[in-house]
Amino acid sequence: MLVAESAGQEKLELRGISAFCRHNVSGVLWEPLTPESTRYAEQLRSYGIPFLYFDSDSIKDALNIDYEQMGYDASMALVQSRHTDIACLLTPGTRTERFFSGYRRCLFESGIPYQENLVFREISDNLIHKITSQTITGIVSSHFKTSLELYRNLDTLHYQIPQDVSLVSLRDDSRDLTAFPEISTLTIPHFRFGRHICTQLVSLMENPEYSLLPFQERPPLDHNSSIGIPCTKRTQSIIVVGSINIDTYLKMDQLPSTGKSTITTSSAVYPGGKGVNQAIGATRLGAHVILIGAVGSDVDADLIYSSLHAQGIDTGAVRCCSDNVTGKAYIFVQKNGDSLISILAGANAALSPEDIQNNRRYFKNGRFCLVQTEIPQTTVLAACRTARSCGVSTILKPSACSSLEPELLQYVDILVPNLNEISLLCPEGTLEEKAGYFLSQGAGTVIVTLGADGCYVKSRDWEEYIPAVNFKAVDNTGACDAFISALAVYLQKGRSLQQAVQIATYAAAFSITREGVSPSLIDQRSLEAYLHQEAPQLLE
């Protein structure tokens, strides 16, 4: 076997052909540089040496891998997932133009207009901008190395594949499989193509009249891991902006008081914070949830991340602060369910308006934004402003604060304080007058949770006391988080405010029957099965 490398130079190509003739080889596989290269074929014919061309679009009888079909199939994988804003990322090489032709043919046959500004020859700032602005929802790439580089660039910017953009790439069969990142690929069958053209050459050597068979293998997509529904067409999300803690529960017969020691009967540790609790609550009720928050660079952060992933919560907007510890809450629970809470803010205090701006893309496909004031109020205000500018409704829980930014309430659609919180924020007047005050300051609706007495709702066209569901209390700590989660989810599902509030009272009732907040949050199937029996009208 002799091998000649032309290295893109015509003189080296001619030298190789001449060497084959001098050695009187039995046959030649030839990848011509240009159509003009075929004039050297006379030398081979004069020596009676059979040959065949391969990997050349410009020569009629050449045998080729069908890169056009792979470009078509890669693009079709995105079209079938409802993508219409599909970019093509090309890297110079013999396969590029054929891959590009398949991309264009797929768009044409799918009725999708071709846009020249969605074709890129390199990873540029313009490409990244189009991804982050959701101008592009899917990308087909002709080279796997370039796809890996794009993946790394997006990961640095905290964008995720396929949540933010889908990606399909070609991959050489000589490249090792990578467990991470998982990129959906069509594997170029170089080895099987080489075997095919060798078989064809041998047949031609044995029979000069032999008709060459084309290489017709069509490699399948290996998996769909980096292909998702376009972010612009995905079910609207619930965005939760709030605290992330490690909750330590201390259970006792009687809550501690000044000058008196109390014996703890049991203790437990759970992921918590109102941000985490509401995110878990909404996820269990069937919502797609994105949590925006901050954790420290400690072992507690690992527990938080693993717990959120196990729940299916999107953590792409949870920032790790290297110079902070993860927030902590110490929760003292009395045997009748009453509780006291002490909080160490930790990384929660570092959540900034810049974090909201850096994650603005999540709000563009949001329906509700749940915010709590266990984070800086400048960040709370930034979240509510961003939500309003993106058409997202806001639900604010004013916890662990004695006042609210004057401007904040005009960006709040639903304010949900408990009785102590509303009295602290507005000391004067009856409950009805206090709720009316917040309406006058811009809040759309005020819902005051009253523990065992249910809740009081006041909006511009509805005012009512809603009784609680009578369940035995074990731990009341997470009742309001369960209430707010259910309220948002069922409003998102199209229930009226009256229906959603009543459903939320059932979710809150279930949450007090177990110890801990996150373990007690009810799932959609269990809640709706109970409602079908006790209050089916709420699900109509």
C-alpha positions in Angstrom: 0.0 0.0 0.0 1.3 3.4 -1.0 0.0 6.8 0.3 0.6 10.2 -1.3 -0.3 13.4 0.5 -1.0 16.3 -1.8 -1.2 18.8 1.1 -3.3 21.1 -1.1 -0.5 21.5 -3.7 -1.0 20.5 -7.3 2.6 19.6 -7.9 2.6 17.2 -4.9 -0.6 15.6 -6.3 1.0 15.1 -9.7 4.1 13.7 -8.0 2.0 11.1 -6.2 0.2 10.0 -9.4 3.6 9.6 -11.1 4.9 7.5 -8.2 1.9 5.2 -8.4 2.5 4.7 -12.1 6.2 4.0 -11.6 5.4 1.3 -9.0 2.7 -0.1 -11.3 0.1 -0.3 -8.4 -3.0 -2.4 -8.7 -5.5 0.4 -8.1 -5.8 4.0 -6.8 -8.2 5.8 -4.5 -7.9 9.4 -5.4 -9.3 12.5 -3.7 -8.7 15.2 -6.4 -7.7 18.7 -5.4 -9.8 20.4 -8.1 -11.8 19.3 -11.2 -8.7 20.2 -13.2 -6.8 17.5 -11.4 -8.6 14.9 -13.5 -6.3 15.6 -16.4 -3.7 13.5 -14.6 -5.9 10.5 -14.9 -4.4 9.9 -18.4 -1.2 8.7 -16.7 -3.1 6.1 -14.8 -5.1 5.0 -17.9 -1.9 4.7 -19.9 -0.6 2.2 -17.3 -3.9 0.4 -17.2 -4.4 1.2 -13.5 -8.0 1.3 -12.4 -8.9 4.2 -10.1 -11.9 5.9 -8.5 -12.5 9.4 -7.2 -13.8 10.1 -3.7 -14.8 13.1 -1.6 -15.3 15.5 -4.5 -18.6 17.2 -5.2 -17.4 18.7 -8.5 -16.6 15.3 -10.2 -19.6 13.4 -11.4 -18.5 9.9 -10.7 -16.8 10.5 -7.3 -18.0 8.5 -4.2 -18.9 10.8 -1.3 -20.2 10.8 2.2 -23.5 12.6 2.0 -22.7 15.6 4.1 -25.7 17.4 2.6 -28.1 14.8 4.0 -26.4 15.1 7.4 -26.9 18.9 7.3 -30.5 18.2 6.4 -31.0 15.6 9.2 -29.3 17.8 11.8 -31.5 20.7 10.9 -34.6 18.6 10.8 -34.0 17.4 14.3 -34.4 21.0 15.5 -37.4 21.6 13.2 -39.2 18.6 14.6 -38.7 20.1 18.1 -40.6 23.2 16.9 -37.5 25.4 16.2 -37.8 28.0 13.4 -34.9 30.4 14.4 -32.1 28.0 13.5 -28.5 29.2 13.0 -25.8 27.4 11.0 -22.2 27.4 12.4 -19.7 26.4 9.7 -16.0 25.7 10.0 -13.8 25.7 6.8 -13.4 22.2 5.4 -14.5 19.9 2.6 -17.7 19.1 4.3 -18.8 22.6 5.0 -20.6 23.7 1.9 -22.4 20.4 1.4 -23.6 20.5 5.1 -24.7 24.1 4.5 -26.7 23.0 1.4 -28.5 20.4 3.5 -29.3 23.1 6.1 -30.9 25.3 3.4 -32.8 22.5 1.8 -34.3 21.6 5.2 -35.4 25.2 5.8 -37.0 25.4 2.4 -38.9 22.1 2.6 -40.1 23.1 6.1 -41.4 26.5 5.0 -38.9 28.4 7.1 -37.4 31.5 5.5 -33.6 31.4 5.0 -31.8 34.3 6.8 -28.2 35.0 5.8 -27.5 36.7 9.1 -28.0 33.4 10.9 -25.1 31.8 9.1 -21.8 32.0 11.0 -18.2 31.1 10.0 -16.9 31.4 13.5 -18.0 31.9 17.1 -18.4 35.7 17.3 -19.9 38.2 19.7 -22.7 38.6 17.2 -23.6 34.9 17.5 -23.5 35.0 21.3 -25.7 38.1 21.3 -28.3 36.5 19.1 -28.4 33.5 21.4 -28.7 35.6 24.6 -31.4 37.8 23.0 -33.3 34.6 21.9 -33.1 35.6 18.2 -31.6 32.1 17.8 -33.2 29.1 19.6 -31.3 26.3 17.8 -27.9 25.8 16.1 -26.5 23.2 13.7 -22.7 22.9 13.6 -20.5 21.3 11.0 -17.6 20.5 13.4 -17.7 19.0 16.9 -14.6 21.0 18.1 -16.4 24.2 17.4 -19.5 23.0 19.1 -17.4 22.2 22.3 -16.0 25.7 22.2 -19.5 27.2 21.8 -20.7 25.1 24.8 -17.8 26.3 27.0 -18.5 30.0 26.0 -22.2 29.7 26.9 -21.5 27.9 30.1 -19.1 30.8 31.2 -22.0 33.2 30.6 -24.3 30.9 32.7 -26.4 29.9 29.6 -27.5 26.3 29.4 -28.0 23.8 26.6 -30.7 22.9 25.7 -32.7 25.2 28.2 -31.5 28.4 26.5 -30.5 27.1 23.0 -30.5 23.7 21.3 -27.4 22.4 19.6 -26.8 19.6 17.0 -23.4 18.9 15.6 -21.5 16.5 13.3 -18.8 14.4 15.0 -15.9 12.4 13.5 -16.0 8.7 14.2 -12.4 8.8 15.3 -13.2 11.2 18.2 -13.7 9.7 21.6 -17.2 9.7 23.0 -17.6 12.4 25.7 -19.8 11.8 28.7 -19.9 15.6 29.3 -21.0 17.8 27.8 -23.8 15.8 26.2 -24.1 17.2 22.6 -26.5 15.6 20.2 -24.5 14.5 17.2 -24.5 12.8 13.8 -21.4 10.6 13.6 -19.5 10.9 10.3 -18.9 7.3 9.2 -15.3 7.8 7.9 -14.3 4.2 8.7 -17.3 2.6 7.0 -16.9 4.9 4.0 -13.2 4.0 3.7 -14.2 0.3 3.8 -16.8 0.9 1.1 -14.6 2.7 -1.3 -11.9 0.0 -0.9 -14.5 -2.7 -1.6 -15.6 -0.8 -4.8 -12.0 -0.4 -5.9 -11.3 -4.1 -5.5 -14.5 -4.9 -7.5 -13.3 -2.4 -10.3 -9.8 -4.1 -10.3 -11.4 -7.5 -10.8 -13.9 -6.3 -13.4 -13.2 -3.1 -15.4 -16.9 -2.9 -16.4 -18.1 -2.8 -12.8 -20.5 0.0 -12.0 -19.6 1.7 -8.7 -22.2 1.7 -5.9 -22.7 5.0 -4.1 -22.2 5.2 -0.3 -25.7 5.5 1.0 -25.3 5.2 4.8 -27.4 7.7 6.7 -26.1 8.0 10.3 -28.8 8.5 13.0 -28.8 11.1 15.7 -27.1 9.5 18.7 -29.4 11.1 21.3 -31.5 14.2 22.0 -29.8 15.5 25.2 -28.9 18.9 23.7 -32.2 19.4 21.9 -35.2 21.0 23.6 -38.3 22.9 22.9 -37.5 26.5 22.0 -37.3 28.7 25.1 -39.8 31.0 23.4 -42.4 28.2 23.1 -41.8 26.5 26.4 -44.5 26.5 29.1 -44.2 29.7 31.0 -42.0 29.5 34.1 -42.3 30.6 37.6 -39.3 32.6 38.7 -38.4 32.6 42.4 -36.1 35.3 43.7 -35.2 34.7 47.3 -33.2 33.3 50.2 -31.4 30.0 50.2 -30.6 28.5 53.6 -29.7 25.4 55.4 -32.5 25.0 57.9 -31.8 23.5 61.3 -34.9 22.4 63.2 -34.9 22.2 67.0 -38.1 20.6 68.4 -39.1 21.3 72.0 -42.1 21.2 74.3 -42.0 25.0 74.9 -40.3 27.8 73.0 -37.3 29.4 74.7 -37.7 32.7 76.5 -35.4 35.2 78.2 -33.6 33.7 81.2 -35.1 30.3 80.7 -33.3 27.2 79.2 -35.3 24.8 77.0 -34.5 21.2 76.3 -34.5 20.2 72.6 -36.2 16.8 72.1 -35.1 16.3 68.4 -33.3 18.1 65.6 -33.2 17.9 61.8 -31.4 19.6 58.9 -33.1 20.4 55.5 -32.4 22.8 52.6 -34.6 25.8 53.2 -35.0 29.5 52.9 -38.2 31.0 51.5 -36.7 31.0 48.0 -35.9 27.3 48.1 -39.2 26.4 49.8 -41.4 28.2 47.3 -39.4 26.8 44.4 -39.9 23.3 45.7 -43.5 23.9 46.4 -44.3 25.2 42.9 -42.2 22.4 41.3 -44.1 19.7 43.2 -47.4 21.2 41.9 -46.2 20.8 38.3 -44.6 24.2 37.5 -41.3 24.7 35.7 -39.3 26.8 38.2 -36.2 28.9 38.0 -34.6 29.9 41.2 -32.5 33.1 41.4 -30.3 33.2 44.6 -26.9 32.9 46.1 -25.0 30.3 48.1 -21.6 30.2 49.7 -18.5 28.3 48.7 -18.9 25.6 51.3 -20.2 22.1 51.8 -23.7 23.4 52.4 -23.8 24.7 48.9 -23.2 21.2 47.5 -26.2 20.0 49.6 -28.4 22.8 48.2 -27.4 22.2 44.5 -27.9 18.4 44.8 -31.3 18.9 46.5 -32.5 21.4 43.9 -31.4 19.2 41.0 -33.2 16.2 42.6 -36.4 18.3 42.7 -36.0 19.3 39.0 -35.5 23.0 39.7 -33.5 25.1 37.2 -30.3 26.3 39.1 -28.7 28.2 36.3 -29.3 31.5 38.1 -28.0 30.3 41.5 -24.7 32.1 42.0 -21.9 30.7 44.2 -20.2 33.5 46.3 -16.6 32.6 47.0 -16.3 35.0 50.0 -19.5 34.0 51.8 -21.1 31.1 53.6 -24.4 29.7 52.6 -27.3 31.2 54.6 -28.6 29.4 57.7 -31.8 29.4 59.6 -32.4 28.0 63.1 -36.0 27.1 63.6 -37.4 26.4 67.1 -40.6 24.4 66.9 -43.0 24.0 69.8 -45.1 20.8 70.1 -48.3 22.6 69.1 -46.7 23.7 65.8 -45.8 27.3 66.7 -42.2 28.3 65.9 -39.5 31.0 66.2 -36.8 31.5 63.5 -33.3 33.1 63.7 -31.6 33.7 60.4 -27.9 34.1 59.4 -28.1 35.8 55.9 -24.7 34.7 54.6 -24.6 34.7 50.8 -28.2 35.9 50.6 -27.0 39.4 51.5 -24.8 39.3 48.5 -27.7 38.8 46.0 -27.6 42.0 44.0 -29.6 43.9 41.3 -26.8 42.9 38.9 -27.8 39.2 39.5 -31.3 40.1 38.4 -30.1 41.9 35.3 -27.7 39.1 34.4 -30.6 36.7 34.5 -33.2 38.9 32.8 -33.6 36.3 30.0 -35.5 34.0 32.4 -38.2 36.7 32.9 -39.0 36.8 29.2 -40.8 33.4 29.4 -42.1 33.8 32.9 -45.7 34.0 34.2 -45.2 34.7 37.9 -42.2 36.0 40.0 -42.2 35.1 43.6 -40.1 37.4 45.8 -39.3 37.5 49.5 -37.5 40.2 51.5 -35.0 37.9 53.2 -32.6 39.4 50.5 -31.6 43.0 50.0 -34.6 45.2 49.2 -32.6 46.8 46.3 -32.6 43.4 44.8 -36.3 42.8 45.6 -37.1 46.1 43.8 -34.9 45.2 40.8 -36.7 41.8 40.5 -40.2 43.4 40.7 -39.2 46.0 38.2 -37.8 43.5 35.8 -40.8 41.3 36.1 -43.2 44.2 35.4 -41.2 45.2 32.3 -41.4 41.6 31.0 -45.1 41.3 31.6 -44.6 38.9 34.6 -46.9 39.1 37.6 -45.3 39.5 41.1 -46.1 38.0 44.4 -44.2 39.5 47.4 -43.8 38.0 50.8 -42.6 40.8 53.2 -40.6 38.6 55.6 -37.9 39.6 58.1 -38.3 43.3 57.4 -39.9 46.3 59.3 -40.4 48.5 56.2 -40.7 48.4 52.4 -39.1 50.6 49.8 -41.7 53.3 49.0 -41.4 52.6 45.3 -41.8 48.8 45.7 -45.5 48.4 46.1 -46.3 49.8 42.7 -44.6 46.8 41.1 -46.3 44.2 43.3 -49.4 42.5 42.0 -50.1 40.4 45.2 -48.8 41.2 48.6 -48.9 38.2 51.1 -47.9 39.2 54.7 -49.0 37.3 57.8 -50.7 39.1 60.7 -47.5 40.0 62.5 -45.8 41.3 59.3 -48.7 43.6 58.2 -48.9 45.0 61.7 -45.1 45.7 61.7 -45.3 47.4 58.3 -48.5 49.3 59.1 -49.0 49.6 62.9 -52.2 51.7 62.8 -55.8 50.8 62.0 -57.8 47.6 61.7 -56.8 44.7 59.5 -59.1 45.9 56.7 -57.6 49.5 57.0 -54.1 48.1 56.9 -54.8 46.1 53.7 -56.5 49.1 52.2 -53.4 51.2 52.9 -51.2 48.9 50.8 -53.7 48.9 48.0 -53.5 52.7 48.0 -49.8 52.5 47.7 -50.0 50.4 44.5 -50.4 46.8 45.4 -52.9 45.0 43.3 -54.2 42.5 45.9 -53.4 42.0 49.6 -53.8 38.5 51.1 -53.1 38.4 54.9 -52.5 34.8 56.2 -54.0 34.3 59.6 -52.7 30.9 60.6 -55.5 28.7 62.1 -58.0 31.5 61.1 -57.3 31.1 57.4 -56.7 34.3 55.4 -58.1 37.7 54.6 -58.2 38.9 51.0 -58.7 42.4 49.8 -58.5 43.7 46.2 -60.3 46.5 44.4 -63.2 44.3 43.6 -63.2 41.5 46.2 -62.9 41.4 50.0 -63.5 38.2 52.0 -62.2 36.1 55.0 -61.4 32.6 53.8 -61.4 30.0 56.7 -58.6 27.6 57.2 -58.9 23.8 56.5 -58.9 22.1 59.9 -55.8 19.8 59.9 -53.9 18.9 63.0 -50.7 21.1 63.3 -47.3 19.5 63.8 -45.2 22.4 62.4 -46.6 25.7 61.0 -43.2 27.0 59.7 -43.8 26.4 56.0 -47.6 27.1 55.7 -47.2 30.5 54.0 -44.6 29.1 51.5 -47.0 26.3 50.6 -49.8 28.9 50.3 -47.9 31.2 48.0 -46.6 28.3 45.8 -50.1 26.9 45.3 -51.5 30.4 44.7 -49.0 31.1 41.9 -49.3 27.7 40.3 -53.1 27.6 40.1 -53.3 31.2 38.9 -50.9 30.2 36.2 -53.2 27.2 35.4 -56.1 29.7 34.8 -58.0 29.4 38.0 -59.7 32.6 39.3 -58.2 34.4 42.2 -61.0 33.1 44.4 -60.3 29.5 43.4 -56.6 29.8 43.6 -56.8 31.3 47.2 -59.0 28.5 48.4 -56.7 25.8 46.8 -53.8 27.5 48.4 -55.4 27.1 51.9 -55.6 23.4 51.3 -51.9 23.3 50.3 -51.0 25.2 53.4 -53.1 22.9 55.6 -51.3 19.8 54.3 -47.9 21.5 55.0 -48.6 21.8 58.8 -49.1 18.1 59.2 -45.4 17.2 58.9 -42.2 18.5 60.4 -39.9 20.6 58.2 -40.9 22.8 55.3 -39.6 21.2 52.2 -40.6 17.6 53.3 -44.1 18.8 54.0 -44.9 20.5 50.7 -47.6 18.6 48.9 -47.4 17.3 45.3 -50.0 18.0 42.6 -51.4 14.5 42.4 -52.0 14.2 46.1 -53.5 17.7 46.4 -55.8 17.3 43.4 -56.9 13.9 44.5 -58.0 15.3 47.8 -59.7 18.3 46.2 -61.7 16.0 43.8 -63.2 14.5 46.9 -63.7 17.5 49.1 -64.0 20.6 46.8 -64.2 19.5 43.2 -65.6 22.9 42.2 -62.1 24.4 42.7 -60.7 22.4 39.9 -63.4 23.2 37.3 
